[in-house]
Amino acid sequence: MTELFQEVWRMLKLGIIGTHWITDQLLDAAVQNGHWQLTSVYSRDRQRAQDYGQPHGATAFYDNLDDFFMNGDFDVVYVASPNALHYQQVRQAIENDKHVIVEKPAFTNPDEFSQIEALLQAHPAVRLVEAARHIHTPLFKQVQAQLGQMATIQGATLTFMKYSSRYDQVLAGEQSNVFSLDFAGGALQDLGVYPVYAAAALFGEPNSVVYFPTMIETGADGKGVAILTYDDFEVTLNFGKIANSHLPSEVYGLKDTLVMDNIADMTTATYYDAEQTAHALTAEVAENSMRPEIDAFTALFEASNDLNQLKNYETWFKLSRLVNSLLYTLRQSAGIKFPNE
Ligand SMILES: NC(=O)c1ccc[n+]([C@@H]2O[C@H](COP(=O)([O-])OP(=O)(O)OC[C@H]3O[C@@H](n4cnc5c(N)ncnc54)[C@H](OP(=O)(O)O)[C@@H]3O)[C@@H](O)[C@H]2O)c1
């Protein structure tokens, strides 16, 4: 028998935590990718796990996390729970030798990140990736390449601000996880992650950072401005969930400028050269914005010891660690503390 026939094709088996719309989107991307099979669903409510998972083909439903991790038949878990729960759930996943896709922001402070890193060293076959969907898109990669061609960088402004319908709940005096310090919420931890990730991916580690938040009734930040200081320039981040912004994002060269319509959901990017001639950067924009990251993660999980995949993994992991540290330092600079801190 030839090697080709000996190779057995096997779908990646997926378990999920979280039954909200972001999981719908992830599952849609996984179906489009074609290498995935949803097998197991965890919810605090077993009936909800079944109602959610059955139409997607899942066959096992849990309302107990220990049971889910010990008996669930899956290779990879997607963790899409409120931020404050990620650390404990990811710990359990790694202890049970499951690969992990954790929603952003992965963890709430560098201590948690270090502990997860140590645990990964004890489980060397496990791969952990953070779902920072925007940095995996072909257009973002074009932007990175264009930036590398710019002789001088004099700064950038990156904006992502969208009014959240959940702020209506807050204004009505109701609870909302995303605006709750108990669940490690707030603007920086939510939409703020996108510009922070983009800045880290485009410019690397800044020398210092500071955050000026607009606080809301819940004690969390509703919007804010962060300034990242590098050797020769500043990067200003403008983000939030209690107002709408229609500003694009820009990187300033000397006479040239790079303009992106939206740092999190980029559909156009234009390079204006020194003569102000516009050059559109071209790349396919997926209808489902999670598709590029799912394709990238699939390649990693299917060949997790391949040298090229390991190189990607190392790059993503370092970026994830840097973003974790930046979010924490920004938050500390504004005096925003979560209950466990
Ligand atoms: N990448 C993206 O574009 C994107 C977009 C949106 C959100 N996110 C990230 O995805 C994660 C989830 O966000 P979300 O807005 O979906 O959160 P959410 O609606 O507050 O909660 C997500 C899921 O967690 C469970 N849950 C809710 N409240 C809980 C509680 N008090 N205790 C335990 N479990 C609870 C629920 O599942 P059960 O009821 O079934 O247990 C729910 O479906 C966050 O980390 C967020 O930053 C990413």
The ligand as an ORCA input file, in Angstrom:
! r2SCAN-3c Opt
* xyz 0 1
  N     -13.817     37.743     18.259
  C     -14.910     38.479     18.245
  O     -15.269     39.107     17.249
  C     -15.748     38.530     19.497
  C     -17.036     39.060     19.459
  C     -17.808     39.000     20.610
  C     -17.286     38.475     21.785
  N     -16.004     38.017     21.798
  C     -15.436     37.442     23.021
  O     -16.150     36.244     23.294
  C     -16.267     36.052     24.689
  C     -17.743     35.913     25.039
  O     -18.391     37.126     24.798
  P     -19.968     37.221     24.791
  O     -20.335     38.595     24.507
  O     -20.541     36.123     23.957
  O     -20.235     36.899     26.348
  P     -21.584     36.528     27.100
  O     -22.737     36.591     26.147
  O     -21.648     37.323     28.334
  O     -21.335     35.017     27.513
  C     -20.941     34.034     26.567
  C     -21.417     32.676     27.029
  O     -20.908     32.396     28.320
  C     -21.920     31.855     29.153
  N     -22.144     32.784     30.270
  C     -22.802     33.965     30.267
  N     -22.841     34.514     31.475
  C     -22.212     33.650     32.287
  C     -21.953     33.614     33.681
  N     -22.400     34.583     34.479
  N     -21.283     32.573     34.181
  C     -20.877     31.558     33.386
  N     -21.093     31.519     32.058
  C     -21.758     32.544     31.522
  C     -23.182     31.728     28.309
  O     -23.292     30.377     27.881
  P     -24.306     29.407     28.627
  O     -25.498     30.221     29.034
  O     -24.616     28.416     27.565
  O     -23.565     28.814     29.798
  C     -22.910     32.614     27.120
  O     -23.406     32.100     25.912
  C     -15.594     37.257     25.362
  O     -14.282     36.913     25.713
  C     -15.602     38.315     24.255
  O     -14.551     39.243     24.386
  C     -15.260     38.010     20.673
*
